[in-house]
Amino acid sequence: MSIGSFSEVRANSGMLNVQVSTEDLKAFSELAALLPKAAANAQRRAINKTLGWLRTHIARAVGKQERIAVGAVRQRLRSYPITGGATRGKLWFGINPLEARRAGRPRQTKAGVAIGSRRYQGAFFKKVYGNQADIWIRTASKHFDRADYPDSEVTSQTGASSGFVGENSDRFPLAKAKISLDSVRSHFEAWSRRADERLLHILKQEMNHELQKYLKGVRNV
């Protein structure tokens, strides 16, 4: 039995499963019996439109709550629209810590690095590894705060290790600034409920659209 939309939250990600409940489908049983293919198409379109709606509104909400550029949040959201005879769409959200540089446009200052309303005292913005500059701080700095550098373990080993790297040697370990997204975990259940409400609203529109097409065809015969 279909229970409607539901969520699954794991260590580094969450998944929103979008589907029509058996109870809601009963309201369209007559149309489904008369036009099974049209009803299935309407259901597919409704689910895929709901996925797009969720992705847009979740990105805006999380971006505002966490003070992160909406584009950066969108990169963590991946939708899986339904095709063929499938009846469940999915929206994946990567909730492991986000590199702070993605929150906006970093600006190097004498005191450290500023990005939006965030300030990373004692930090610097430069390329250390790879082709992308990031916000870094020496772990020996008096301004180093673990809260600004989550998902990392201090290590003296040279090279990349859980966000900490050695700069030239293990005497100068660095930490990469990241933003925790743990606070979004509690919202998945609410997002599932909103998905159900939105899905039913769109489904009614899509079913009515199919019915009107059918009636128009009958009148034109």
N, C-alpha and C positions, 0 to 999 in steps of 0.2 A: 504494500500500500504506500502510495506517495504521501509524504508528510509535509510537503511544501519545502520552501527554502530553508537551509540550515548552514551553520558554520563549523569549521574545524580549525583549531589553533594549535600550532606546534611551536617548537623552540625558536625557530628563525623565520617562520612564515605563518600565514593564515589563509584559509580557503573559504570562499563564499560559494555555496552550491545553490544555484537558482533553478527552481522547478515548480510547476503548478501542482498543488495538492489535489488528491483524489476528490475531496469535498468540493473544491472550486470547479473542477472539471464537470461535476454533475450538472451544473447550471447550463452547460453547453452540450449536454448529451444528445438532445434532439438534432441539433445542427451537425454534430459529429456523426450521428447515424445517417443523416441525409447526405452530407458532404464530407466524408472522412478525410479525403486528401486536402480539401480546403481548410478544414478545422486543424489538421496537423500543421499546415503551412502557417496558419494564424498563430498557433502556439509557438512554433519555431521563431517567427518574427518577434513575438512578444517577449520571449526569453532573451533574444539577442539584443533587443532594444533596451531591456532592463539592465543587462550587463553594461551597456554603454552609459546609461544613466547613472548606475552605481559608480562606475569608474570616475566619471566627471565629478560627482558630488563628494565621494570619499576623498579624492585628491584635493578638492577645495577645503574640505573640513579639516583634514590632517595638516595641510599646508598652513592654515590659519592657526590651528591649535599649537603646532610645533614651531611656528615661525620659519617655515621652509618654503622655498619656491615651489609653486604648484607643479611645475614641470619636473622637478626632482622627485616628487611623490608619484607622479604618473609613471616614471620609469620603474617604480617598484610594483606597479599594478599591471598584471598581465591577464587579459581575458581569453577565454576559450569558448567561443560561440558554438552552438550546436549545428550540426549538419546532418543530412540524411534523416534517419528515423530516431535519432537521439532525442531525449526529452529533458536533459539536464545540462545547463550551461555552468561554467565555473569562472570565478574571478580570484586570481592568486595575488597575494600581497606579501612581499618580502619585508619582514619587520626586524631584521637584524640591523644594528646601528648603521646610520647613514654618514658617509664622509661629510664633514662640516662644510667643505668647499662647495658642495652641491646646494647649500641653503640659499645662496645668493652670489654676490660678487665680492670676493675677499679683497680687503684693502690693507696693505702693510702700513703700519704706523710706528712711531718710535717706541710706543708702549707694547706693541704686539701686533695682532691681526684683528681687524674688525670685519664682520660680515653681517649685514642687516643690523639687528639690535644686539647681536652677540659680540662679546669681546673676549679675546684669548690673550691675556697678558703674558708677556715673555715668549710668545710664539712667533714663528716666521713662516712666510708663504714662499715655497720654492720647490723645484723638482729635486727629489732625493733619489727615487727609484722610478724607472719607467719614463714615459713622456708627459705625464700629467703632474702639475704642481699640486701640492697639498699643504694643509696647515699642520705644522710640526712644532714640538717643544722638546727641549732636553729634559729628561726625567729628573735630572739633578737640579733643575731650576726651582727656585723658591715659589714660583707661580704655578708649578705643576699640580693639577687637581684631577684625580682619577675620574671624577664625575664628568669632566669634559672630554675624557679619552676612554670611553667604555669599550667593552669587548676586547680587552687586552690584558696580558700578563707581563709584568716587568721581567726582562731577561737580559743577561749580559752577553748573550750569544750574538755574534755579528750576523747581519742579514735579516731578512723578513721573518717575523715571528709574531703572529696574533696582533698585528698592528704596530708593534715596536720593532725598530730597526737600529742597527749600529751605524753611526756616521763615521766612516773611515776606519774605526776600530771599536772594540767593545767598551772603550772608556767613555764614549759619548752616546749612550742609547737615546733614541728619540721615540716619541709617542705621536701618533697621528690623531688629530682632533676629529671626533665623531659625535653624532647626535643620537641618543637612545630613542627608539620608537616603542619602548615597552608600554607606554601609556595608551597605545591604540588597541591593545589586546582586549580590553574590557568593552570595546565598541562593536565587536564582531556580531554578537547576538542581536544588538539593536539594528545593525545594518541588515541582518537577515530578515528581521521583521519589516523593515522599510522595503526590502526587495519584494517580499510577498505582497505588500500593499500596492507597490508600483506595478508589479507584474499583473495583478488582477485588473488594475485600471487599464493597462495597455492591452491586455487580452480581450477585454470587452470591446475595445475599439477595433481590434483586428478581426474579431469574430463578426462584428457588425459590418465591417468592410466586406468580408467574404459573403455574408448574407445578402448585402445590397448588390454585389456583383451577380450573385445567383438570381435574385429577383429581377434584375435588369435583363438578364439573359432570357428568363422565362417570358417576360413581357414582350421581348423582341421576336419571339418565335412566331 
